[in-house]
Amino acid sequence: MYPQQVHQYLQTFFQETNCPILTEHPHYLVVQLTEEMDKKIMNRPYYWQYVESAGIEPAPLQLTLITDRTNLEDDIKGEMIHFGSPRLSLLFEATKDLGAFVKLYEYTGHRNDIILTPWLGVNYKISYYCNHTKEMIYSLGINLLTGRVVENFQEELKNRELHADIPENAFTVPYIIKPARALDRLDILVEEMIIEDDHSWAKAAEARWLRDLEVLEYFYVDSVTKPESYELEKKALEEQYTPRIKVDMVNGGLFYLS
């Protein structure tokens, strides 16, 4: 996920959660949090307990989030946020809590007899864990009439005006493919994408693991009985270098599009 994608995500997140963006720069944002968002992403439980027990006026925090320090000419003080950073992970969790699944209809103006076709859209986060972490977002959409799959589906939705209520001048076509079945298809597609991905990182991790294991064995070569510290260090190396892949469904929805 590139800095501009992170930046775009932040803009959308704070706009959708009604947090005013006080300064909107290509490489950083200054955001005034609402009380709800402060509680969700700032980890200040004692402050909010005090505010609520004392009955005083709450003061949600203001954040300066820097998404691209390299191209930032001004000396701006703030929090660096990038894919994999703790703050962005909190925002992902908040997104899951607030909008894990939505049902939206496209508004196409005042034309008559608009036919809206059902799509299932899902955003996946794929995480590769080892001595380094690599995370990627895949946004997939599947047409529930034809089964056609579209990548970068979230980008497609950005260009459409979506509402929670169906427009008066439109009607929906019943889906042929059940959403649960369509979700199975997308899950299989994500698995295939993982299989086809470059996994040289896992082989490199195994090589580093064997190298570090040799070093560990060297330090304990004269020990007839390996001490507990040896076993602990060996286990720590195994945990550090064992490749793991995790797939999370960030959010999704049923979208009726023209």
Backbone as a ProteinNet text record, in pm:
[ID]
protein_1_A
[PRIMARY]
MYPQQVHQYLQTFFQETNCPILTEHPHYLVVQLTEEMDKKIMNRPYYWQYVESAGIEPAPLQLTLITDRTNLEDDIKGEMIHFGSPRLSLLFEATKDLGAFVKLYEYTGHRNDIILTPWLGVNYKISYYCNHTKEMIYSLGINLLTGRVVENFQEELKNRELHADIPENAFTVPYIIKPARALDRLDILVEEMIIEDDHSWAKAAEARWLRDLEVLEYFYVDSVTKPESYELEKKALEEQYTPRIKVDMVNGGLFYLS
[TERTIARY]
86.3	0	90	80.7	168	120.5	211.8	173.4	47.6	32.6	-85.8	-212.9	-201.1	-316.7	-353.6	-251.7	-276.1	-341.7	-290.1	-344.3	-491.1	-519.8	-657.2	-750.2	-698.4	-777.1	-808.6	-708.6	-730.1	-835.7	-825.9	-924.7	-1066	-1082.9	-1215	-1261.7	-1171.9	-1209	-1260.1	-1185.4	-1223.8	-1345.7	-1361.4	-1481.8	-1605.4	-1592.8	-1706.6	-1740.2	-1642.5	-1666.3	-1690.1	-1710.9	-1746.3	-1639	-1512.8	-1401.3	-1352	-1364.9	-1324.3	-1175.6	-1144.8	-1006	-970.5	-889.8	-858.6	-755.5	-659.8	-559.1	-545.4	-560.8	-553	-438.9	-326.9	-205.7	-179.8	-114.6	-90.3	-12.7	65.1	150	120.3	23.2	-16.8	-158.2	-220.7	-354.3	-355	-428.1	-456.4	-605	-636.4	-773.3	-817.8	-939.3	-1000.8	-1089.4	-1052.4	-1128.7	-1259.5	-1358.7	-1482	-1460.3	-1552.2	-1541.6	-1539.1	-1624.1	-1630.3	-1499.1	-1438.7	-1314.8	-1197.6	-1197.3	-1092.4	-1093.7	-1213.3	-1224.7	-1180.4	-1205.5	-1175.3	-1028.1	-958.8	-824.6	-712.1	-743.4	-638.1	-597.2	-667.7	-630	-612.5	-719.8	-718	-834	-842.2	-958	-967.7	-851.9	-856.1	-903.2	-862.5	-908.8	-1060.4	-1114.3	-1258	-1336.7	-1278	-1342.3	-1350.8	-1241.7	-1239.2	-1340.9	-1344.5	-1438.5	-1582.5	-1614.9	-1752.6	-1791	-1695.6	-1727.3	-1734.9	-1649.6	-1647.7	-1750.3	-1802.5	-1902.3	-1846.8	-1718.4	-1658	-1668.7	-1640.9	-1648.8	-1535.3	-1564.6	-1458.9	-1378.6	-1252.1	-1164.7	-1098.4	-1168.2	-1107.5	-979.7	-886.1	-755.6	-760.2	-659.3	-636.7	-510.4	-516.1	-405	-344.4	-211.8	-140.4	-78	-126.5	-83.4	-4.5	121.4	211	217.5	184.1	181	301.2	373.6	489.7	592.4	680.4	782.4	885.5	913.2	1017.2	989.4	864	829	772.2	784.6	732	841.1	822	922.7	917.3	800.3	786.4	825.4	871.2	908.2	783.1	701.9	575.9	596.5	548.3	553.8	425.3	440.9	322.4	359.7	261.2	279.4	290	400.1	414.9	317.8	244.4	148.9	170.9	187.6	215.2	151.6	151.7	90.9	168.5	99.9	164	187.1	168.9	188.8	74.2	101	-2.8	-127.4	-109	-224.9	-314.3	-253.3	-333.6	-405.4	-340.5	-406.1	-528.7	-518.9	-634.5	-747.8	-711.5	-813.4	-880.9	-802.6	-861.1	-961.3	-923.1	-1012.2	-1139.6	-1123.2	-1239.9	-1330.5	-1269.5	-1347.9	-1428.9	-1365.5	-1435.8	-1553.2	-1531.7	-1639.3	-1754.3	-1719.1	-1820.7	-1890.9	-1818.4	-1877.7	-1833.3	-1844.8	-1801	-1880.5	-2007.4	-2088.8	-2192.3	-2204	-2298.3	-2385.5	-2496.7	-2585.1	-2620.6	-2572.2	-2586.2	-2640.2	-2705.6	-2766.4	-2708.7	-2686	-2633.1	-2745.3	-2716.9	-2810.3	-2763.2	-2849.2	-2809.8	-2886.8	-2932.5	-3004.8	-3154.3	-3220.9	-3367.4	-3418.8	-3334.9	-3381.6	-3484.2	-3570.3	-3675.5	-3633.6	-3690.2	-3673.8	-3527.1	-3453.5	-3312.9	-3302.9	-3228.8	-3209.1	-3076.5	-3080.9	-2961.3	-2925.4	-2800.9	-2751.4	-2674.8	-2696	-2628.9	-2483.6	-2396.8	-2256.1	-2220.1	-2133.5	-2074.4	-1931.9	-1900.2	-1764.5	-1698.8	-1573.5	-1500.4	-1358.4	-1313.2	-1174.2	-1099	-994.5	-912.3	-777.9	-728.8	-591.2	-512.3	-405.2	-318.2	-187.8	-151.5	-31.2	66.3	190	298.6	385	394.6	470.1	596.3	708.8	833.9	921.6	1053.1	1134.9	1101.7	1034.4	976.9	828.7	753	609.3	575.4	494.2	446.8	295.7	226.9	81	29.8	-78.9	-138.2	-290	-352.2	-498.1	-544.5	-640.2	-702.8	-852.5	-903.5	-1045.9	-1108	-1199.7	-1259.9	-1411.8	-1468.6	-1613.6	-1659.1	-1773.3	-1826.8	-1972.7	-2004.4	-2140	-2225.5	-2333.7	-2415.8	-2514.6	-2507.6	-2585.4	-2498.3	-2379.5	-2294.1	-2174.4	-2136.4	-2018.3	-1889	-1896.5	-1775.9	-1709.2	-1577.6	-1501.2	-1421.5	-1423.5	-1350.9	-1252	-1126.5	-1026.9	-1033.8	-973.3	-976.5	-1120.8	-1207.4	-1350.2	-1377.9	-1298.8	-1318.6	-1298.2	-1200.8	-1177.8	-1298.5	-1361.6	-1481.5	-1594.8	-1608.7	-1717.5	-1696.9	-1571.5	-1543.2	-1603.6	-1621.5	-1673.7	-1826	-1890.2	-2035.8	-2096.6	-2216.2	-2288.9	-2376.9	-2344.3	-2411.9	-2493.7	-2612.3	-2702.1	-2751.7	-2792.1	-2842.1	-2982.2	-3057.8	-3195.1	-3200.6	-3284.3	-3298	-3367.3	-3316.1	-3380.1	-3523	-3608.7	-3749.4	-3766	-3675.4	-3688.8	-3612	-3570.7	-3491	-3553.5	-3519.1	-3558.9	-3441.4	-3434.5	-3321.2	-3353.8	-3250.3	-3262.2	-3222.9	-3305.8	-3269	-3139.8	-3055.4	-2930.6	-2955.6	-2872	-2875.8	-2777.2	-2658.7	-2556.3	-2576.4	-2596.6	-2615.7	-2487.1	-2500.3	-2380.2	-2283.4	-2335.8	-2246.4	-2163.8	-2227.5	-2157.2	-2055.9	-2093.7	-2003.2	-1881.9	-1904.5	-1794.1	-1696.8	-1749.2	-1662.5	-1574	-1632.3	-1555.2	-1442.1	-1472.7	-1370.1	-1261.1	-1299.8	-1200.2	-1104.4	-1158.7	-1076.2	-981.9	-1033.1	-951.8	-835.2	-862.1	-756	-650.7	-694.2	-600	-512.3	-572.3	-495.8	-394.8	-433.1	-342	-221.9	-247.6	-138.8	-44.9	-101.3	-20.9	68.2	13.8	88.2	187.2	180.4	269.1	413	506.3	647.8	673.4	716.2	741.1	889.6	972.4	1116.3	1152.2	1067.8	1091.6	1091.4	1007.4	1001.2	1128.2	1179.7	1303.3	1421	1421.3	1528.2	1523.6	1402.5	1387.3	1439.1	1411.7	1460.1	1613	1674.6	1820.8	1878.3	1816.1	1863.5	1844.1	1732.6	1705.4	1816.2	1852.2	1956.6	2091.6	2118.5	2244.4	2250.7	2142.5	2140.4	2140	2079.5	2078.2	2219.3	2297.3	2436.7	2516.5	2491.3	2559.6	2521	2394.4	2348.6	2414	2419.9	2481.6	2629.8	2694.1	2836.2	2861.1	2774.1	2793.7	2772.3	2696.5	2667.5	2732.4	2833.5	2894	2962	3011.3	3082.1	2988.8	2861.2	2766.2	2718.7	2743.3	2697.2	2544.9	2491.2	2346.9	2310.3	2226.4	2188.2	2106.6	2143.2	2068	1933.7	1853.4	1720.6	1730.6	1836	1852.8	1867.9	1932	1947	1810.4	1726.8	1594.9	1510.7	1522.2	1446.7	1491.3	1623.7	1675.4	1638.1	1644.2	1608.7	1461.7	1375.9	1233.5	1207	1280.1	1262.9	1302.3	1409.4	1449.6	1343.8	1287.6	1183.2	1062.3	1020.7	905.4	935.2	1060.3	1097.1	1099.8	1148.5	1172.2	1069.2	976.4	874.6	776.4	766.6	674.7	529.2	448.5	305.7	230.3	116.4	30.7	-106.6	-156.6	-288.1	-374.8	-498	-593.4	-707.7	-730.6	-840.5	-937.3	-1065	-1166.2	-1190.8	-1141.8	-1152.1	-1297.4	-1364.1	-1506.8	-1562.8	-1690.8	-1755	-1896.3	-1962.5	-2097.7	-2168.6	-2296.9	-2382.4	-2414.5	-2375.3	-2388.7	-2476.4	-2579.3	-2666.3	-2626.1	-2569	-2509	-2578.4	-2577.2	-2640.3	-2549.8
-118.5	0	123.6	204	318.2	436.5	535.6	651.2	721.7	736.7	805.6	725.7	591.1	507.3	519	522.1	542.2	677.6	778.8	915.1	918.9	854.8	851.3	778.5	669.9	595.2	682.3	756.2	843.6	949.3	1009.7	1110.1	1052	937.2	874	836.6	779	734.4	851.1	961	1072.6	1147.7	1151	1211.5	1130	997.2	910.4	906.4	933.2	930.2	1070.4	1168.3	1305.6	1373.8	1339.6	1407.8	1518.6	1646.3	1755.7	1748.5	1758.2	1766.5	1915.2	1958.8	2101.2	2147.1	2060.1	2090	1969.4	1993	1884	1910.7	1844.1	1858.7	1726.6	1728.7	1602	1498.7	1545.4	1452	1445.6	1519.2	1508.4	1564.6	1525.9	1573.4	1618.1	1723.8	1763.9	1740.5	1656	1610.1	1635.5	1687.8	1701	1579	1498.8	1378.5	1411	1330	1336.6	1258.2	1271.9	1198.1	1048.1	1001.8	858.9	808.2	884.6	839.5	847	946.3	955	829.7	788	668	543.3	540.4	419.3	404	513.6	498.7	561.8	630.1	700	633	529.4	452.8	543.6	617.3	704.5	668.5	544.7	505.1	580.9	610.2	678.1	822.8	885.4	1022.7	1025.2	932.7	933.8	889.9	804	769.7	892.4	970.3	1091.9	1193.4	1214.8	1311.5	1274.1	1146.8	1102.4	1103	1069.3	1068.7	1209.6	1299.7	1437.6	1526	1478.9	1557.5	1682.4	1679.9	1798.6	1791.6	1902.6	1910.5	1829.7	1733.1	1652.2	1732.3	1692.2	1759	1653.9	1608.1	1510.3	1566.5	1479.5	1520.8	1563.2	1640.6	1680.2	1609.2	1546.5	1467.2	1529.5	1523.5	1554.5	1424.8	1373.7	1244.1	1265.3	1223.9	1242.1	1112	1119.8	998.9	986.3	1095.7	1090.1	1194	1154.8	1246.3	1280.8	1188.8	1208.8	1330.6	1346.7	1456.9	1578.1	1579.2	1690.5	1794.4	1912.3	2017.8	2090	2110.2	2182.8	2094.8	2158.2	2086.6	2069.1	1973.8	1949.5	1844.2	1874.9	1780	1698	1567.4	1483.3	1337	1253.8	1108.7	1049.7	976.7	907.1	790.3	780.7	670.8	604.6	473.8	397.1	260.2	184.8	52.8	-35.2	-89.2	-169.1	-93.8	37.8	115.5	89.1	98	70.1	156.7	284.3	373.2	331.1	295.3	253.7	122.2	35.2	-89.6	-60.9	40	79.1	132.7	206.6	259.1	145.3	45.7	-70.9	-140.7	-154.6	-219	-137.1	-4.1	82.8	72.6	62.3	46.7	-82.1	-188.5	-316.3	-305.3	-235.3	-221.3	-137.1	-28.4	68.2	30.1	-37.5	-66.2	-198.5	-302.9	-433.7	-478.3	-441.4	-478.7	-369.8	-327.9	-222.4	-270.7	-202.2	-227.9	-91.8	-66	66.6	57.8	167.6	175.7	297	280.5	391.6	487.1	616.1	719.5	771.3	769.8	806.1	926.7	1011.7	1129.6	1103.7	1179.5	1174.4	1097.4	1011.8	928.4	827.2	784	689.3	545.6	456.1	311.5	268.5	304.3	265.5	124.2	39.9	-97.4	-105.1	-153.1	-165.4	-313.2	-344.7	-482.9	-507.5	-621.8	-649.6	-694.5	-636	-674	-700.1	-797	-817.2	-764.8	-671.4	-615.6	-649.3	-691.7	-729.3	-673.8	-615.1	-569.7	-667.1	-726.3	-823.3	-761.1	-796.4	-762.1	-891.2	-901.5	-1018.4	-978	-1049.8	-1017.9	-1134.6	-1104.6	-1202.1	-1170.7	-1265.9	-1245.1	-1329.6	-1268.1	-1338.9	-1244.4	-1240.9	-1141.2	-1000.9	-993.5	-868.6	-892.7	-783.9	-795.6	-724.9	-790.9	-732.9	-745.8	-634	-634.1	-570.7	-626.5	-576	-575.2	-482	-474.4	-510.9	-601.9	-637.1	-608.5	-532.6	-499.4	-569.1	-662.7	-743.2	-726	-724.5	-719.3	-828.4	-887.7	-992.7	-962.6	-968.1	-944.6	-1066.1	-1043	-1153.5	-1205.6	-1150.7	-1205.4	-1288.5	-1236.2	-1300.2	-1372.8	-1337.8	-1397.6	-1328.8	-1220.4	-1148.5	-1083.3	-1100.9	-1046.1	-925.2	-819.5	-696.3	-668.8	-642.3	-602.3	-451	-404.8	-261.6	-210.7	-290.1	-257.9	-130.9	-108.2	11.3	138.2	134	249.6	274.1	165.7	177	244.5	209.1	265.6	414.3	457	597.7	691.8	645.1	729.2	728.3	663.5	652.7	716.1	768.4	827	718	680.5	569	617.4	556.2	592.4	465.4	484.1	370.1	328.3	420.8	391.5	382	292.9	276.7	399.2	453	568.5	534.7	634.8	613	572.4	617.3	590.5	465.8	381.8	264.4	137.7	26.6	-101.5	-198	-293	-384.2	-517.3	-577.4	-710.8	-812.6	-914.2	-1015.7	-1087.9	-1115.9	-1184.5	-1332.4	-1384.3	-1526.3	-1604.4	-1545.4	-1607.3	-1557.2	-1646.8	-1607	-1544.1	-1438.4	-1372.3	-1467.5	-1566.2	-1661.2	-1740.1	-1780.1	-1853.4	-1762.8	-1638.6	-1542.9	-1517.1	-1511	-1490.6	-1608	-1728.7	-1846.6	-1832.7	-1782.7	-1765	-1664.4	-1554.2	-1452.9	-1506.9	-1584	-1643.5	-1733.5	-1812.2	-1901.2	-1819.1	-1709.1	-1623.5	-1563.2	-1521	-1465.5	-1572.1	-1693.9	-1803.2	-1826.4	-1819.9	-1838.2	-1724.7	-1604	-1490.2	-1508.5	-1562.6	-1587.3	-1694.7	-1801.6	-1911.3	-1861.5	-1774.2	-1724.5	-1613.1	-1563.7	-1455.1	-1505	-1412.1	-1444.6	-1479.1	-1602.4	-1646.5	-1667.2	-1596.9	-1606.4	-1555.2	-1466.6	-1415.1	-1527.3	-1629.3	-1740.9	-1824.8	-1847	-1923.1	-1845.9	-1714.1	-1632.1	-1635.8	-1636.9	-1643.5	-1777.1	-1884.9	-2016.7	-2019.9	-1957.7	-1953.8	-1875.9	-1763.5	-1684.5	-1760.7	-1834.5	-1915.4	-2019.5	-2090.9	-2193	-2131.2	-2012.5	-1944.7	-1906.2	-1846.2	-1806.2	-1926.9	-2036.5	-2158.7	-2215.6	-2206.1	-2250.5	-2168.5	-2038.4	-1951.4	-1990.3	-2016.6	-2057.6	-2189	-2285	-2413.4	-2395.6	-2303	-2278.6	-2232.8	-2145.8	-2094.1	-2202	-2304.2	-2409.1	-2543	-2538.5	-2661.3	-2742	-2674	-2743.1	-2788.7	-2758.5	-2796.6	-2939.4	-3025.7	-3163.7	-3167.5	-3093.2	-3079.9	-2935.3	-2917.6	-2781.5	-2717.3	-2594.7	-2525.8	-2474.2	-2424.9	-2373.6	-2254.3	-2172.7	-2054.8	-2094.1	-2209.1	-2257.8	-2285.6	-2356.5	-2390	-2265.1	-2166.9	-2043.3	-1966.2	-1958	-1885.7	-1957.5	-2090.7	-2168.1	-2148.5	-2149.1	-2127.6	-1987.2	-1888.6	-1750.3	-1736.3	-1805.1	-1801.2	-1863.6	-1974	-2041	-1951	-1883.4	-1793.6	-1674.5	-1627.5	-1509.4	-1538.8	-1656.2	-1684.2	-1776.1	-1829.7	-1915.5	-1831.2	-1854.1	-1774.3	-1803.8	-1698.4	-1712.7	-1618.3	-1663.8	-1581.3	-1572.6	-1451.1	-1429.3	-1347.5	-1390.9	-1319.5	-1268.4	-1138.4	-1076.1	-1011.6	-1026.9	-956.2	-823.2	-715	-584.4	-539.2	-539.9	-504.7	-546	-529.4	-567.7	-511.9	-542.9	-490	-542.6	-519	-550	-417.5	-405	-278.3	-298.7	-216.4	-220.3	-107.6	-144.1	-46	-47.9	66.8	76.8	23.5
0	0	0	-105.6	-122.1	-36.1	-12.1	71	22.1	-110.1	-161.1	-135.1	-133.9	-103.1	44.4	130.5	273.5	295.8	228.5	240.9	199.3	89.4	38.6	135.8	192	290.5	412	459.8	575.9	546.5	429.1	391.6	396	334	329.6	469.2	548	683.2	767.8	770	856.4	802.4	671.6	615.9	652.1	641.7	671.7	819.7	905.2	1050.3	1107.3	1016.9	1057	1141.1	1115.3	1181	1087.3	1125.1	1036.7	1001.5	871.6	826.7	821.4	916.9	930.6	828.2	798.5	696.6	606.5	476.8	380.5	284.4	309	229.8	158.5	41.9	-29.1	52.3	153	226.8	376.9	423.2	563.2	581.9	692.9	728.1	873.4	899.7	1037.6	1060.2	1157.5	1177.1	1320.3	1335	1466.7	1491.9	1589.9	1618.9	1688.3	1661.3	1739.2	1868.5	1959.6	2085.1	2059	1968.3	1938.8	1881.6	1788.7	1727.1	1823.4	1910.4	2012.4	2099.3	2138.7	2221.6	2147.2	2017.2	1940.5	1907.1	1876.6	1819.8	1901.6	2012.3	2086	2216.8	2256.9	2376.1	2499	2533	2651.5	2745.3	2790.6	2872.4	3003.9	3065.8	3195.7	3180.9	3071.7	3047.8	3033.5	2953.6	2929.9	3053.3	3135.5	3262.8	3352.1	3354	3436.2	3385.1	3253.6	3195.2	3228.4	3213.1	3234.3	3381.5	3469.7	3613.1	3670.6	3616.5	3668	3599.3	3486.6	3414.6	3350.5	3311.9	3250.8	3098.5	3034.5	2888.8	2825.9	2739.6	2678.5	2576.8	2559.1	2463.2	2374.9	2270	2178.5	2117.3	2090.1	2040.1	1894	1859.1	1720.7	1673	1556.1	1505.5	1380.9	1373.2	1250	1201.8	1090.4	1038.1	909.4	911.4	796.9	718.2	590.9	508.8	416.1	393.6	304.7	349.2	440.6	493.5	385.9	295.1	193.6	106.3	66.5	-23.8	49.2	180.7	258.8	279.8	223.7	232.8	366.5	421.2	547	665.3	771.6	894.3	980.7	943.6	1011.8	1120.7	1239.6	1350.2	1351.2	1353	1354.9	1361.2	1345.6	1354.7	1214.5	1190.7	1063.1	1059.9	951.9	938.9	803.5	806.8	685.4	700.6	592	596.4	693.8	791.7	894.7	1024.9	1024.4	1146.7	1244.8	1375.8	1476	1459.6	1427.2	1414.8	1298.9	1187.3	1072.5	1102.9	1178	1217.8	1303.2	1390.9	1471.7	1384.6	1280.6	1189.8	1112.8	1074.6	1007.7	1100.6	1228.3	1324.8	1343.5	1349.5	1364.9	1242.2	1123.7	1001.3	1005.1	1054.2	1065.5	1161.8	1273.5	1373.2	1320.4	1249.6	1209.1	1078.6	991.9	860.8	804.9	885.9	839.6	716.9	711.6	595.9	570.7	445.2	409.2	293.5	275.9	162.3	104.4	-19.9	-78.6	-221.3	-261.5	-394.5	-467.5	-596.8	-675.2	-714.9	-696.1	-739.1	-874.5	-972.4	-1109.4	-1162	-1073.6	-1118.6	-1127.6	-1210.9	-1218.4	-1339.6	-1393.3	-1504	-1453.6	-1541.8	-1503.2	-1532.3	-1455.3	-1476.4	-1482.9	-1380.3	-1371.8	-1314.7	-1382.5	-1336.7	-1261	-1137.9	-1055.2	-1038.7	-1069.6	-1065.6	-936	-872.3	-744.5	-761.5	-680.4	-673.6	-527.3	-505.5	-373.8	-379	-290.4	-284.7	-152.3	-156.9	-35.9	-42.6	67.9	81	171.1	116	188.9	226.1	343.4	381	392.5	313.1	316.8	384.5	489.1	566.8	559	520.5	522.9	644.9	736.1	859.2	859	896.3	914.7	997.8	970.1	1039.3	989	874.5	824.5	796	790	763.4	632.9	551.8	427.1	424.8	400	399.1	270.1	218.7	95.2	108.3	39.7	34.5	-106.8	-114.5	-241.9	-230.7	-325.9	-329.2	-449.5	-421.7	-527.7	-528.7	-646.9	-662.1	-756.3	-725.8	-812.1	-844.8	-972.7	-1020	-983.8	-911	-862.1	-966.8	-1087.5	-1199	-1292.6	-1324	-1424.2	-1365	-1240.6	-1180.7	-1220.7	-1296.1	-1338	-1218.6	-1208.9	-1097.1	-1144	-1064	-1094.6	-981.5	-1018.1	-919.5	-898.6	-787.9	-752.4	-747.3	-690	-687.9	-607.2	-503.5	-421.5	-502.9	-595.1	-681.5	-771.7	-817.9	-901.4	-824.3	-697.2	-616.1	-588.1	-584.2	-554.1	-656.5	-778.5	-886.2	-894.3	-797.7	-800.7	-675.1	-690.4	-576.7	-515	-393.1	-327.8	-208.7	-192.4	-82.5	-13.1	111.2	188.5	144.5	83.2	38.6	-112.8	-162	-305.9	-366.2	-476.3	-540.1	-585.1	-583.6	-619.4	-765.7	-850.8	-994.3	-1037.9	-942.1	-976.4	-919	-979.4	-921.4	-934.4	-842.4	-836	-902.3	-957.6	-1016.7	-909.8	-885.7	-786.6	-827.3	-729.7	-763.2	-793.3	-884	-920.5	-834	-815.7	-731.7	-588.8	-495.8	-356.8	-301.6	-219.3	-164.9	-96.1	-22.1	46.4	-54.2	-165.1	-268.9	-339.2	-362.2	-426.5	-337.8	-207.3	-113.7	-119.8	-132.2	-146.8	-270.6	-380	-503.6	-483.8	-416.2	-391.6	-300.6	-199.8	-109.9	-187.7	-279	-360.8	-449.7	-504	-589.5	-511.4	-388	-303.3	-274.4	-246.2	-222.8	-345.7	-465.1	-588	-606.8	-569.6	-581.1	-488.4	-370.1	-275.2	-330.3	-385.4	-440.1	-553.6	-638.7	-753.9	-718	-597.2	-555.8	-541.8	-534.9	-517.4	-370.8	-345.6	-208	-180.3	-254.4	-230.6	-90.7	-35.9	99.9	201.8	180.9	274.8	267.4	144.8	129.7	189.3	170.3	227.6	380.3	435.9	580.9	633.5	560.3	602.3	602.1	500.6	494.1	611.7	646.3	761.1	891.5	899.2	1017.7	1037.2	931	940.6	976.4	921.3	951.7	1098.9	1151.1	1291.7	1384.4	1337.2	1417.1	1429.5	1322	1326.8	1427	1428.9	1525.3	1668	1689.4	1821.8	1864.5	1772.8	1803.7	1835.9	1769	1792.7	1936.1	1987.6	2123	2229.6	2195.5	2293.7	2256	2168.1	2118.8	2229.1	2330.6	2438.9	2550.6	2537.6	2642.7	2619	2719.3	2709.3	2715	2810.7	2823.8	2795.1	2697.1	2659.2	2771	2813.8	2919.2	2868.4	2960.8	2925.4	2830	2848	2762.4	2616.4	2591	2452.8	2390.6	2465.3	2413.6	2390.3	2480.4	2465.9	2342	2321.2	2204.9	2075.6	2077.4	1958.9	1923.8	2025.4	2001.7	1949.2	2004.1	1958.2	1811.8	1770.5	1629.8	1540.3	1586.7	1508.9	1489.8	1597.6	1589	1499.4	1503.7	1425	1275.6	1238	1097.2	1031.8	1108.3	1047.9	966.3	834.7	751.9	787.1	792.7	819	726.4	680.4	593.7	658	671.7	732.6	638.1	622	536.8	623.7	619.9	694.9	597.5	625.3	549.1	621.5	563.5	629.3	636.5	524.4	518.1	383.2	369.3	243.6	235.8	127.5	113.9	-9.4	-11.1	-125.2	-192.7	-317.9	-389.5	-513.1	-525.2	-643.3	-736	-851.6	-941.9	-1077.6	-1142.2	-1273.7	-1383.3
[MASK]
++++++++++++++++++++++++++++++++++++++++++++++++++++++++++++++++++++++++++++++++++++++++++++++++++++++++++++++++++++++++++++++++++++++++++++++++++++++++++++++++++++++++++++++++++++++++++++++++++++++++++++++++++++++++++++++++++++++++++++++++++++++++++++++++++

